[in-house]
Amino acid sequence: MNKKLKKRIMIVVCIVSILITSVSSLVAFGENKVKADDYETICIKKFQKYLNNNFNAGLVVDGVYGPKSKKAAVKALQRLYNEVYNTNLKVDGIYGNNTQDAINKHPIKRGTRNKIVKFFQVAYSYCWHSLAENDCGELAVDGIFGSQTAKAVKTIYEYEPGYYISYDMLPTEIHATTWGLLVLWISVG
C-alpha cells in the first residue's frame, strides 16, 4: 500500500469515528438536547419573568424580545434611575433624550453597588449573553460593577459594529450608549 492510500484511509477512519461519536452523543441526549437558537428563547423568557416579577411588567412570557418586552425593559431602567438617583424620569418605556440625558448625568462607574448594576447584570445574562454565547450567561448577578461586569460591557461593544475598545482595556462605566446597545439592540439584532 502506498503512502497516499494509507493517508486517505486514515483520514476516512478519523472522519467516520468523529461521525459515530457525534451521532452517539446526539442519541444519548435524545430530546433533552437544546438547540443553540432555543437558548435565546429560554433566556428571553427568563428575562420576561424577571421583568414581570420585579417590575410588574405584565408581559406574556413567550421568549420573543419584541416591542412590549423592550418597552418593559426601558420602563424598568427608568424606574430604577428614578429610585436610585431621583431623576424624575417619565416612566414611559421610551428610550429618548430625557432618559439618555439622565443616564449620562449618572453613569454607573466601576465599584458601584446598586439595583441598576443588578439590572444590567440580569439583562446582560438573560438577553445579550444568550445571543452572543448561546447560553444564559455566567455573569454574577450581585449588583456590583466589578471586573466581571466590565468584561460584559466590553463584550457588548465588541459585538456592535462601529465601536472600538482595545483588547486590554476594560470599560469603567455604563452610560447611555451602553444601555442603548444592551436594551434596544436585542430587538433589531
C-alpha positions, 0 to 999 in steps of 0.5 A: 500500500502506498503512502497516499492510500494509507493517508486517505484511509486514515483520514476516512477512519478519523472522519467516520469515528468523529461521525459515530461519536457525534451521532452517539452523543446526539442519541444519548441526549435524545430530546433533552438536547437544546438547540443553540437558537432555543437558548435565546428563547429560554433566556428571553423568557427568563428575562420576561419573568424577571421583568414581570416579577420585579417590575410588574411588567405584565408581559406574556412570557413567550421568549420573543424580545419584541416591542412590549418586552423592550418597552418593559425593559426601558420602563424598568431602567427608568424606574430604577434611575428614578429610585436610585438617583431621583431623576424624575424620569417619565416612566414611559418605556421610551428610550429618548433624550430625557432618559439618555440625558439622565443616564449620562448625568449618572453613569454607573462607574466601576465599584458601584453597588446598586439595583441598576448594576443588578439590572444590567447584570440580569439583562446582560445574562438573560438577553445579550449573553444568550445571543452572543454565547448561546447560553444564559450567561455566567455573569454574577448577578450581585449588583456590583460593577466589578471586573466581571461586569466590565468584561460584559460591557466590553463584550457588548461593544465588541459585538456592535459594529462601529465601536472600538475598545482595545483588547486590554482595556476594560470599560469603567462605566455604563452610560447611555450608549451602553444601555442603548446597545444592551436594551434596544439592540436585542430587538433589531439584532 
